[in-house]
Amino acid sequence: MPKMSGKLLESLPILAFLGYGLFFCLICAVISGDARLLRIWFVSSPVLVAALLSLIKIYRRPGTGA
Amino acid sequence: MVTDITTEEKRVVWIIAAVLAGVVLFSTMLHHLFPRVLDVPSNAGLNFSGYREMFLLDLIPIAMGGLCFYHAYRTTGLFKAIMFLGGSFFFTGLAENVWVLMGRYHAFSWFSHNLDGVTGTYYFTRGFFWWGEMPMVICLGWFFIAYSVVHIVGVLLPGRSPLLKAALGGALAMSFDLWFDPVQVSPVWRSWVWVSNETLKVFSIPLSNFAGWFLFIFIFAIAYGRLPCLLEKWGTGKGTLVFFLTLLLYKAAMLLLLMTYGAVAMKYVSPPINLTLWGI
């Protein structure tokens, strides 16, 4: 099994969540061609902010976390 | 890394994995090859509904689910990872199937005459792999969204009470769905179709959907948080059974709650209310 840094491992669920949101919210909204669907992005801002803050917290911790 | 697994845990892992695979295989064949059995609505005119496109679209959530499962496996071990996966498939999968099929066969009026005029609930359109009458990737989505939001709350607020983490996780998941749902039901995508005439809506989507998102994540996080106590008290085999029975009980309670809400709303909320932004 490949060795993975502790920080990368800890951030995997958050990256998965953001990746899913990126495609099924943002990219799908762009493909839909309806600009209103892009304008309502802010309704999900609580979870986006929380996800980004948690990533920052993980990567600002001292040590490599490996 | 957690690697220890007992023989009994290994047996439970195999049983859950076999049930998951069996149900997916059976449902996928039933949905695509024998659509008349469950009166599957037609996908005529639906974009991205070829088998190749549906398969490719399924791969994205499968990959994301794989990342979360890998994290669960590395941090909690295979047994707990499969309990989270199997539990979320069972909890959300059965509930959504009941909801979809009750709507399809107009089975609400036995609960209350206020629901006599209900036109249905919703149905899913696109999916290569199925879990009953819902795409497998929707179940998988529940798994990794529940896993991710509770993990996010855990990173931000370590050491807080499980109840608070579950509640915040539910709130974050609901906030995600407020954008996700309008995009996915938009005319170009129509990943699922609402046929409900529920009287309270947000972005033209029934309010009960958003309440359901909060409740599913909140309740599942609490149930999963209690899993170690169940295993300690009952042992692996019985503890697993009690865990799934608890989920079944919670699910029945949720269904009852949402139907009671629907009966009250159908009777007292008139004219219907739809909270929209820019006409969405």
Interface residues (C-beta under 8 A of the other chain):
Chain A: M4 L9 E10 L12 P13 I14 L15 A16 F17 G19 Y20 G21 F23 F24 C25 C28 A29 I31 S32 G33 D34 R36 L37 R39 I40 W41 V43 S44 S45 P46 V47 A50 A51 L53 S54 K57 I58
Chain B: I60 P61 A63 M64 G65 L67 C68 Y70 H71 R74 T75 G141 F144 I145 Y147 S148 V149 H151 I152 V153 V155 L156 A171 L172 A173 S175 F176 L178 W179 F180 P182 V183 Q184 S186 P187 V188 W189 F203 L277 W278 G279 I280
